[in-house]
Amino acid sequence: MSATPQASGVASAAREDIATARRIVVKVGSSSLTTIDGGLDEAKLIALTDVIGAHRAAGHEVILVSSGAIAAGLDPMGLNRRPRDLATQQAAAGVGQGLLMAAYARALGRYDLVPGQVLLSADDLIRRTQYKNAQRAIDKLLALGTLPIVNENDAVATEEIRFGDNDRLAALVAHLSHADALVLLSDVDALYSGPPDLPCSHLIGRVHGPGDLADIAIGGVGSAGTGTGGMATKVDAAIMVADSGIPAVLTSAPRVASVLAGEEVGTYFAVTHRRRGTRLLWLRHLARTFGSVTIDRGAERAVLSRGTSLLAAGVTSSEGDFEAGDPVEIRNVDGEVIARGMTNFSSAELPLMFGSTTEELGTRLGNDYRKEVIHRNDLVLTQVSGGR
C-alpha cells in the first residue's frame, strides 16, 4: 500500500494507461447526480457530460454506467427518500429512467452526441446467449457513434439475482466491452486508510492488489440516502477489473477530467491478472449462489489440480433449490468452498445421479445425462491447492 500525494495538473507515467485508453467505462453514482433533497441535479449531470463530450471529441470511446433512475423518480412520485421495498424501487425506476435519459439527451445534444440506453439484468451477463447479445448491443452503439448509457434494469430486477449496485455492473461492463480502463466516480475523492474526516487517515494513492487493503477499514454505506453502493462495493469493483487485466481509478465526480487526463488523483488500482472470461469473473467475485454440491476427495483433487470438469461420480450430496444454469458452490468433504460453477442439472435431478459414471447415467436416465454436472469452462476456483 502506498499513500501517493495528489499532484495537480501533472500527468503520471503510472496513469498513462488511463489517459491513453481507447475505450473507457465511466461509472457515476446517484450521489454525484442528485440534489441534497434527492432529486436529479441537472447541473451536476451537465458538468459530467461536458467532460465526456470533450473526451469523445479527443478520439476516445466512452461507455457511461449511470445510476440515478430511482433517485430521479422520487420527486415525481412524491417520495422523500429511496424506498426500501423492491416493488416501490421498481416503480421509481420505471418513472425515473425516462427522466434520466431525457436529461442526458439534452446535455449530450450540445456535443451532437446521442445517448443509447442499455438496461441490463444480472442474467444478461452470466448466461452465455444473453451476454453475447449485450456485448453486441454495446459494440454496435459505439460503432454508430452513440454514447451507451448503461444501468441495471431496476424496473424488473428481482431480489434473487441482481447486481445490487452499479459499481459491480460497471466492472462487468468494462470486461464485457473489452474496455481499457474503468473510472468509478462518487462523492469521495479517493480511498483512505480510515474515515476521511479523521486526522490519522491518509489517502491511498495506489493499490497493487487485495493484500494492500488487509488492514483498511472500508465503509459500506452509500451516501445521501439515494444510492446503494458504498466504498466497499467500489473497492470490490476496482479489484475485480484489476483481477481481469483492466486498471481502475476511484475518485469523486468533480475530478473526472483530471482522471481522464492521467493526473495523480484518486486511488489507482493496478492490474493483477490477465483478462478472465466474463461469466467466470462474475462467479469468482460476485455471483449469488443458489445452493451447493459436496464432492469426494478424488473429485476435489481432479478439480483443483487437474482442472477437470465435475462429474456426477464425484458428487456425494447437494443442498439448496436450483435449476440448470444456476451458480452453485462446490464444497469438499470438510465443508470448504473450493470452487463455484454453473450447474447443468437441477437440485431435483442431482440426487438421482450421485456417484454414477457418465456411462451409467446415460444407460439409466437417457442421453441427456451423458454430460458433466459442471463443465470446466463454467467453473472457477475459489481455493488453489496442490491436491490432498
ABEGO torsion letter per residue (X at the ends): XBBBBBBBGBBBAAAAAAAABABBBBBBBAAAABBAAGBBBAAAAAAAAAAAAAAAAAGBBBBBBBBGAAAAAAAAAGBABBBABAAAAAAAAAAAAAAAAAAAAAAAAAAGBBBBBBBBBAAAAABAAAAAAAAAAAAAAAAAGBBBBBBBBAAABBAABBAGBAAAAAAAAAAAAGBABBBBBBABABBBABBAABAABBBBABBAEAAAAAABBBBABBBGGABABBAAAAAAAAAAAAAAGBBBBBBBAAAAAAAAAGBBBEBBBBBABBBBBAAAAAAAAABBBAEBBBBBAAAAAAAAAAGBBBBAAABABBBEBBBBGBBBBBBBAAGBBABBBBBABBAAAAAAABGBBAAAAAAAAEAAABBBABBAAABBBABBBAEX
